[in-house]
């Protein structure tokens, strides 16, 4: 097994920190690639993100998981985060992975969890290098993401003062403005690669109807998997079920 800590830059010059992993080949080959996107205020070492990336290696993929701008070990301030910036980070990750000698730039897939799934959809609408997608536990509208993180009065304060702070993070109103500029369902109309939506029936963080709405708006080819007894993070033995679904989808369409 080969594991490499890597760094690359986004368009604003921030350094993004990532980890590449793949099985050591008997002879030189180019691997199909999976880029794994973490959720809101998470990072590349989050157990869900890391497990997806590490377990997919055993299915023959080269994986890249990285910290978005202002997250984990990447530079930049979290409070300056925007949806546009996160999409830009993914495009920069595609630029980076396309230049790796062990990676097949014509076989790149993306999997995103939570809001990372929304970012994956937006990136695929912009960049034809994405050949297949898996979206897990995402929402159909960014407003619902905002409402899940802030009380109504907190949003009003954020928009009035320009800054919101709690014990976990600081965020500027640019994040809300950026989110409200994006219509996920409209962007889905511009995604013409195979997309699988996965959602746990016991997800108390994001309602399963969100994935059903996304699925209904997506172009073919598409599929939806509703996993019994799985929570938002697919804890326990459901984690392996999730990875198997991801692996089989990418093997079907990319390999």
N, C-alpha and C positions, 0 to 999 in steps of 0.2 A: 504494500500500500504506500502510495506517495502522497504526502501532505505538504503543502507549501503555503506559507503566509505571504500574501501579495499586497501591493499597493498600486493604485492607479488614480488618475485625476478626473474630476468632472469638468464641465465647461467653464466653471467659475474658478478653477484652480485649487479646489479643496482636494485633499488627499483622502481617498476612500480605502478602508482597510478590508481585506477579504481573505478567504481561505479556499484554496483549490485542493481537491482530493481526487485521486483516481487509482485504479489497480495498476501495478507495475506490469507492463506487457512483456511477453516473451520476445516479441519483435516490434519494431516501431510501428505504431498505428495512430490514426486520428480518431479520437473518441467523439461520440455524440455528447452534447453538452446540455446540462440543466443548470440554469441560474435560479437560485432560491432566494425569494424576497421575504424578509421578516415583517411582522406586524407593527402597529403603532407603538412608539416608544420602546420597542424591543431592540434586538441586536443579533449579530450573527452567531453568538454563543447561546441564544435562547434554546431551550431543549427541543422545542418543536422544529425550529429552523435547522439546528445542528443534526438532529436525528434524520430528517428528510434528506439532507445533503449526504450524510455519511452512509445511510442505508441504500441510497440509490447507486452508490459506487459498486455495490455488490451485484447490481443489475447491469453493469457494463457502461455506466455513464461517468463522464468527468463532470464534477460539480463545482460551482462557484457560489459561495454565500458571502455576503459582504454587508457592512454597516452603511446605511444611508447617511448622507450628510448630517452631521450633528448627533449621530448615534454612536454608541460603542467606542471604537478606537479611531473612527474617522474624524477629520477636522471639520471646522465650521460649528456654528452655534445652533443648538436645537431650536432655540426660540425664533430663529430665522427660517425655519422649515416651511416649505410650501409644497403643494401637490405637484406643481410644475417642476420644482427642484428634484423631487423624488423620481419623476419620469426621466428627467435629464440624467440622474444618477444611473438609471437602468440603461439608457442609451450609451453612457460612458462605459458601463460594464460590458455591453455588447461589443463596443470598440476594442476594449482590452482583450476579451476572450477570443475575439476573431483573429488576433495576432499571435496567439499561443501555438507553438508548433505541435502540441499534442491534441489540440482541439480542432474539430471539424466545423468550420464556420458556416457550413451549409446545413448543419443539423443541430440547431440551437433551440431548446425549449425553455420555457419559464414557468415556474410554479410560485404562486404567492399566497400567503396566509393572511387572514384578516384584511386590513387595508392594503397589505402587500398584493392581494389578489386584484384589487381595483387598480393599483399601479401597474400590475402586469398587463391588464386589459388596455389601459391607456398607452402603454409602451408598444404593445403589439399593433395598435391602431396607427402608430407613427412609424414603426420600423419593420420592414419586411424580412429582416433577419430572424425574427421570431417565427418558428415553424409550427409550434404547438404550445398549448397552454393548459395548466391546471389551476383552478381558482378555488380556494378553500375558505369557507367562513367569511365571505365578503358581503358587502351591502350593495343594494341597487342604486342608492342615492347617497351622496356625500353628506347631505344635511343630516341624515340619520346617524352617520358616524359622528358628526359634530354634537348632535343632541345626546349621544350616548356618553360623551366625555365631559360635557359641560351642562350645568343647569341653565335655564333660560336667563336668569339674572346675571349669570357669569358671562354668557355670550354678550349680553347688552353692555356689561362693564368692559369686556374685552374690546368691543367695537367702539366704545366711547373713549377709553383711555389708551388703547392700542397695545396693551400688554396684560396677560393673565399669568398668574403664578400660583402653584400649589406645592405640596411637599414633593411631588414627583417631577415636575417640569415647569418651565416658563415657555410661553408661546405668544407670538405677536398676531395681530389681527390679519396680517397678510396670509396666514394659514387658512383662516376662515374665508377670506376673500378668494383665495386661490381655489379652495374646495368648491365654493359656490359657482365658480366659473366653469366647472366641469360637469357635464351631463353624462353619467356612465352609460345610460341606455342608448343615448345618441352615439357615443363613441363605439359601442358594441356593433353598430351597423357597419363600421369600417374595419371590423376584425373578421378576416376570412380564412383563419387557420383553425384547425380542430381545437375545440375547447371543452374541457371537462370541468363541471362544477361539482364540488364535494361538500357535504354539510352533515353535521351530526344531528340526529334527532333529539339529543339531549343538550343541544347548544343553548345555554341561557344568556349568552352574551350577544349573539346575533340570531335573530329569528330565521328559521329555515325558509320562510316565505321569501326572504331576500334572495336566496340562491334560485328559488323557483322563478322569481321575476327575471333575474339575469338570464336564466336558461331560456325562458320564453322569448326574450328579446334577441338572443344570439343567432347568428347565421349557422347553417349547417356547414360541416359536420359538428355535432355537439352531443353531449350526454350529461346526465346528472345522476349522481350517486348519493342517496340518503342513507347514512349509516346508523343503524339502531344502536342506542346506548352510548353513542359517542358525544363528548362534550366539545366545547369550542377548540380545545387544544388536543383533542384525540388522545387523551391520557390512557395509560395502561396498555392493554393488549389491542386497543383500537388504533394505536400508533402504527403498528405493523400493517393493519388493514389499509390505512390511509396510504402508506408508502407503496403497497402492492397495487393499489388503484392507480397511483401516479405512474409507477413504472410500466404497468401494462398499457396505459394510454400512450405514453411516449414511445414505447416499443412498437405499438401498432402504427403510429403515424410518422415517426421520425426514423426509426431503424428499419 
